[in-house]
Amino acid sequence: MGRRPRTVPGADGLLLVDKPAGISSAAVVAKARRIFGGVKAGHTGTLDPFATGLLPLALGEATKLAGYLTDSDKSYCGTIRFGVTTDTLDRTGTETGRVPVPPFDDAVLEGLAAAFRGEIVQVPPAFSAIKRDGRPMYELARLGEAPELEARPVRVDRLELHAAGTDTATITIDCSKGFYVRSLARDLGAALGCGAVLQELRRTRVGRLAVESSVTLETLAAMEDPATALVPLVDALAHLRLVEVAAEAALDLRQGRQRALGGLGSGRSGERVRVVCGSDLVAVAGMHEGLWKLERVFTQAARRSAAPCPPREFLLSAAVSQMEEEEKERSESRD
């Protein structure tokens, strides 16, 4: 029996996995690496083992994008069970208490939800991947040594709660990075006066990436060419403004030469752009102290698409900053 080659050609991009329940995020990464023949890979935000849904994996050159994706807002849906508490704040933990659940309906739940919308502070769970002195909190928690974490600022853009029984409610939420739905279940239970745990959780969105575009591990393993399931590098950063360069400038950038950024024009402080050549992502550049600087560079794609780099004499596009675009729109609306 022949062995699969070490890497699958073209295995540079985001792999959107619909994670099943009962498996860790690290195990999903390991399975994906085997399918792609050992390619470098990592996830862009942990999902608890009992949770399901969208788990974006970065493969090959896409691992350089992880920092840009972990900052993205996220969406979840799930179920909260009132009247029960556990040490992990979800149904998989050791039960720590039971309290009778007072009657509630959608009106009561809306009153609870209103207090958790907008900019709030939240205490993360003791059983979490947050590190203290280099050790994950969940390791310390298992030893009974985890200190209570400090409250952190987070944001909730949407929170909908609906009664689903005498002790359960469904939840739909859009939230910022660093938000723990398990902590929200704890806090909602405390507000209702009976405690609560997160019973079910499914992640439906990470930034502009949706679970509807994901694949299961079983489907991926059965594909003749799994690389066709990957989101190209350039599309993975679709939230960043795009600037095109010619082949010569792309080569300069890939070799770390900053001079090719001279034609990017103005930009907002902290703004980032994706620099492309044809269909390839060449670099990510950021505006720092009034100057464009390279943040990440990417090697040329192993598998070429139909869109080649423009000719040598192609000039950097006149990159108009978002601020300038907004001012132009305001001016046109006044005319």
C-alpha positions as CSV (number, residue, x, y, z in Angstrom):
1,M,0.0,0.0,0.0
2,G,1.4,3.4,-1.0
3,R,1.8,6.2,1.5
4,R,0.1,9.6,1.1
5,P,2.8,12.2,0.3
6,R,4.0,14.3,3.1
7,T,2.0,17.3,2.1
8,V,-1.0,17.8,-0.2
9,P,-0.1,20.2,-3.1
10,G,-1.7,23.6,-2.6
11,A,-2.4,23.0,1.1
12,D,-2.1,26.7,2.0
13,G,-5.4,28.3,3.2
14,L,-8.1,28.2,5.7
15,L,-10.0,25.0,6.3
16,L,-13.5,25.6,7.8
17,V,-14.4,22.5,9.8
18,D,-17.8,21.8,11.3
19,K,-16.5,20.4,14.5
20,P,-18.5,17.5,16.0
21,A,-19.2,17.1,19.8
22,G,-16.9,15.0,21.9
23,I,-13.6,15.9,20.3
24,S,-11.1,18.7,21.3
25,S,-10.0,21.4,18.9
26,A,-6.4,20.0,19.1
27,A,-7.7,16.6,18.0
28,V,-9.5,18.2,15.0
29,V,-6.2,19.8,14.0
30,A,-4.4,16.5,14.3
31,K,-7.0,14.8,12.0
32,A,-6.7,17.5,9.4
33,R,-2.9,17.3,9.4
34,R,-3.2,13.6,8.7
35,I,-5.6,14.2,5.8
36,F,-3.3,16.8,4.3
37,G,-0.2,14.6,4.8
38,G,1.5,16.4,7.7
39,V,1.1,20.0,6.7
40,K,1.7,22.6,9.3
41,A,-1.6,23.5,10.9
42,G,-3.3,25.2,13.8
43,H,-6.8,26.4,14.9
44,T,-7.7,30.0,15.2
45,G,-9.8,29.9,18.4
46,T,-10.6,26.9,20.6
47,L,-14.0,25.3,20.8
48,D,-14.7,23.3,24.0
49,P,-14.9,19.5,23.4
50,F,-18.7,19.4,24.0
51,A,-19.3,22.3,21.6
52,T,-19.9,22.0,17.8
53,G,-19.7,24.3,14.8
54,L,-17.3,26.4,13.0
55,L,-13.6,25.8,13.7
56,P,-11.4,27.6,11.2
57,L,-8.0,25.8,10.8
58,A,-5.0,27.6,9.3
59,L,-2.9,25.3,7.0
60,G,0.6,26.0,5.6
61,E,1.2,29.7,4.9
62,A,-2.2,30.5,6.4
63,T,-0.8,29.9,9.9
64,K,0.7,33.4,9.5
65,L,-2.9,34.7,9.5
66,A,-4.0,33.2,12.8
67,G,-3.4,36.5,14.7
68,Y,-5.7,38.4,12.4
69,L,-8.5,35.8,12.7
70,T,-8.5,35.3,16.5
71,D,-9.4,39.0,16.9
72,S,-12.7,38.5,15.0
73,D,-16.2,38.8,16.4
74,K,-18.1,35.5,16.8
75,S,-21.6,34.2,16.8
76,Y,-23.1,31.3,18.8
77,C,-26.3,29.5,19.4
78,G,-27.1,27.1,22.2
79,T,-29.1,26.0,25.2
80,I,-28.8,27.1,28.9
81,R,-30.2,24.9,31.7
82,F,-31.2,26.7,34.9
83,G,-31.2,25.3,38.4
84,V,-27.9,23.4,38.1
85,T,-24.3,24.5,38.6
86,T,-21.0,22.7,37.8
87,D,-17.3,23.5,38.2
88,T,-16.8,23.9,34.5
89,L,-20.0,26.0,34.0
90,D,-21.2,23.5,31.4
91,R,-23.0,20.1,31.4
92,T,-19.7,18.2,31.3
93,G,-18.5,19.3,34.7
94,T,-18.9,18.0,38.2
95,E,-22.2,19.1,39.7
96,T,-21.8,21.6,42.5
97,G,-25.4,22.5,43.3
98,R,-29.1,22.3,42.5
99,V,-31.7,25.0,43.2
100,P,-35.4,25.1,42.2
101,V,-36.0,27.2,39.1
102,P,-38.5,30.1,39.5
103,P,-41.1,30.5,36.7
104,F,-39.9,32.4,33.7
105,D,-41.0,33.3,30.2
106,D,-39.6,35.3,27.2
107,A,-40.4,38.6,29.0
108,V,-38.4,37.6,32.0
109,L,-35.5,36.4,29.9
110,E,-35.6,39.6,27.9
111,G,-35.2,41.5,31.1
112,L,-32.1,39.4,32.0
113,A,-30.6,39.7,28.5
114,A,-30.9,43.5,28.4
115,A,-28.3,43.7,31.3
116,F,-25.7,41.8,29.3
117,R,-25.9,43.7,26.0
118,G,-23.3,46.3,24.9
119,E,-19.9,46.8,26.6
120,I,-19.7,44.7,29.8
121,V,-17.1,43.1,32.0
122,Q,-17.0,39.3,32.4
123,V,-15.0,36.9,34.7
124,P,-13.7,34.0,32.5
125,P,-14.2,30.4,33.7
126,A,-11.5,28.8,35.9
127,F,-11.6,25.9,33.4
128,S,-10.3,27.8,30.4
129,A,-7.2,28.0,28.1
130,I,-6.1,31.3,29.6
131,K,-2.6,30.9,30.9
132,R,-1.2,31.9,34.3
133,D,2.6,31.8,34.7
134,G,2.7,29.7,31.5
135,R,0.2,27.1,32.6
136,P,-3.4,26.8,31.2
137,M,-6.0,27.6,33.9
138,Y,-7.8,24.3,33.3
139,E,-4.7,22.4,34.5
140,L,-4.6,24.5,37.7
141,A,-8.4,24.1,38.1
142,R,-8.1,20.3,37.9
143,L,-5.6,20.5,40.8
144,G,-7.8,22.9,42.7
145,E,-5.2,25.6,42.4
146,A,-6.8,28.0,40.0
147,P,-7.2,31.6,41.3
148,E,-10.3,33.5,40.3
149,L,-9.6,35.5,37.2
150,E,-10.1,39.2,36.9
151,A,-13.1,40.6,35.0
152,R,-12.3,41.5,31.4
153,P,-14.0,44.0,29.1
154,V,-16.1,42.3,26.4
155,R,-18.8,43.3,24.0
156,V,-22.2,41.8,23.2
157,D,-23.8,43.1,20.0
158,R,-26.8,40.8,20.0
159,L,-28.3,38.6,22.7
160,E,-31.6,36.7,22.3
161,L,-33.0,34.4,25.0
162,H,-36.2,32.3,24.5
163,A,-37.9,29.9,26.9
164,A,-37.6,26.3,25.8
165,G,-39.1,24.5,28.8
166,T,-39.5,25.0,32.5
167,D,-35.7,25.0,33.1
168,T,-34.1,25.7,29.7
169,A,-33.7,28.6,27.3
170,T,-32.2,28.9,23.9
171,I,-29.5,31.5,23.3
172,T,-28.3,33.4,20.2
173,I,-25.4,35.8,20.6
174,D,-23.0,37.9,18.6
175,C,-20.0,38.9,20.7
176,S,-16.4,40.1,20.7
177,K,-13.3,38.0,21.0
178,G,-12.5,36.8,24.5
179,F,-16.2,36.2,25.3
180,Y,-17.1,33.1,27.2
181,V,-20.7,31.8,26.7
182,R,-20.2,29.5,29.7
183,S,-19.6,32.6,31.9
184,L,-22.7,34.2,30.5
185,A,-24.7,31.1,31.4
186,R,-23.3,31.4,35.0
187,D,-24.2,35.1,35.2
188,L,-27.7,34.6,33.8
189,G,-28.3,31.8,36.3
190,A,-27.2,34.1,39.1
191,A,-29.4,36.9,37.9
192,L,-32.4,34.5,37.9
193,G,-31.5,33.3,41.3
194,C,-31.0,29.6,40.6
195,G,-27.7,29.1,38.8
196,A,-27.3,27.7,35.3
197,V,-25.0,25.8,33.1
198,L,-24.4,25.9,29.3
199,Q,-26.1,22.7,28.0
200,E,-25.3,23.0,24.3
201,L,-23.2,25.3,22.2
202,R,-22.7,25.7,18.5
203,R,-20.4,28.4,16.9
204,T,-22.0,29.7,13.7
205,R,-19.7,32.5,12.7
206,V,-16.1,33.8,13.0
207,G,-15.7,37.2,11.5
208,R,-17.1,36.9,7.9
209,L,-16.7,33.1,7.9
210,A,-19.9,31.1,8.3
211,V,-20.6,27.5,9.4
212,E,-22.6,27.0,6.3
213,S,-19.3,27.1,4.3
214,S,-17.7,24.4,6.5
215,V,-17.1,20.7,5.9
216,T,-17.2,17.8,8.3
217,L,-14.0,15.7,8.9
218,E,-15.7,12.7,7.3
219,T,-16.5,14.6,4.1
220,L,-12.9,16.0,4.0
221,A,-11.4,12.5,4.4
222,A,-13.5,11.2,1.6
223,M,-12.5,14.0,-0.9
224,E,-10.2,13.1,-3.7
225,D,-8.5,16.5,-3.5
226,P,-9.0,18.0,-0.1
227,A,-7.2,21.2,-1.1
228,T,-10.3,22.2,-3.0
229,A,-12.0,22.7,0.4
230,L,-9.6,25.4,1.4
231,V,-10.4,29.1,1.5
232,P,-7.5,30.9,-0.4
233,L,-5.3,33.1,1.7
234,V,-6.4,36.3,-0.1
235,D,-10.1,35.5,0.7
236,A,-9.3,34.7,4.3
237,L,-8.7,38.3,4.9
238,A,-11.6,39.7,3.0
239,H,-12.3,42.2,5.7
240,L,-9.0,44.1,4.8
241,R,-8.8,46.5,1.9
242,L,-7.1,45.0,-1.1
243,V,-4.2,46.5,-3.0
244,E,-2.7,45.0,-6.2
245,V,1.0,45.0,-7.1
246,A,3.0,43.8,-10.1
247,A,5.3,40.7,-10.1
248,E,8.5,42.8,-9.5
249,A,7.0,44.5,-6.5
250,A,5.6,41.2,-5.2
251,L,9.1,39.8,-5.3
252,D,10.5,42.7,-3.4
253,L,7.9,42.4,-0.7
254,R,8.4,38.6,-0.4
255,Q,12.1,39.3,0.2
256,G,11.2,41.9,2.9
257,R,12.0,45.0,1.0
258,Q,9.8,47.8,2.3
259,R,10.3,50.2,-0.7
260,A,7.5,48.6,-2.7
261,L,5.1,50.0,-0.1
262,G,5.8,53.5,-1.1
263,G,2.9,53.6,-3.6
264,L,0.2,52.6,-1.1
265,G,-0.8,56.2,-0.5
266,S,-2.4,57.4,2.8
267,G,-4.2,55.3,5.4
268,R,-5.6,55.5,8.8
269,S,-3.5,54.8,11.8
270,G,-3.7,51.1,12.6
271,E,-5.2,50.3,9.2
272,R,-4.2,47.1,7.5
273,V,-4.3,46.1,3.8
274,R,-3.8,42.8,2.0
275,V,-1.3,43.2,-0.8
276,V,-2.0,40.8,-3.7
277,C,-0.4,39.8,-7.0
278,G,-2.9,38.2,-9.3
279,S,-4.7,35.7,-7.1
280,D,-1.8,35.4,-4.6
281,L,-1.7,37.0,-1.2
282,V,1.8,38.6,-1.1
283,A,1.8,40.5,2.2
284,V,-0.2,42.2,5.0
285,A,0.9,45.8,5.6
286,G,-0.1,48.0,8.4
287,M,-0.1,51.8,8.9
288,H,2.2,52.6,11.8
289,E,3.2,56.2,12.7
290,G,2.3,57.5,9.3
291,L,4.2,54.8,7.3
292,W,3.2,51.5,5.8
293,K,5.2,48.6,7.2
294,L,5.2,44.9,6.3
295,E,3.6,42.8,9.0
296,R,3.5,39.4,7.2
297,V,4.8,38.1,3.9
298,F,3.7,35.0,2.1
299,T,5.5,32.6,-0.3
300,Q,4.1,32.2,-3.8
301,A,1.2,29.7,-4.0
302,A,2.2,26.2,-5.0
303,R,-0.9,25.9,-7.1
304,R,-1.5,28.7,-9.5
305,S,-5.0,30.0,-10.3
306,A,-6.1,31.5,-13.6
307,A,-5.3,35.0,-12.6
308,P,-1.5,35.7,-13.1
309,C,0.4,38.7,-11.7
310,P,-0.1,41.9,-13.8
311,P,2.8,43.0,-16.1
312,R,6.0,44.5,-14.8
313,E,5.0,48.1,-15.6
314,F,1.8,47.7,-13.6
315,L,1.8,50.4,-10.8
316,L,0.5,50.1,-7.3
317,S,-3.1,51.1,-7.2
318,A,-3.9,54.5,-5.7
319,A,-4.9,53.1,-2.4
320,V,-7.7,55.4,-1.0
321,S,-8.0,55.1,2.8
322,Q,-11.3,54.2,4.4
323,M,-11.4,57.7,5.9
324,E,-11.1,59.3,2.4
325,E,-13.7,57.0,1.0
326,E,-16.2,58.0,3.8
327,E,-15.4,61.7,3.2
328,K,-16.1,61.2,-0.5
329,E,-19.4,59.6,0.2
330,R,-20.4,62.4,2.5
331,S,-19.4,65.0,-0.1
332,E,-21.4,63.2,-2.8
333,S,-24.5,63.0,-0.5
334,R,-24.3,66.8,0.0
335,D,-24.2,67.5,-3.7
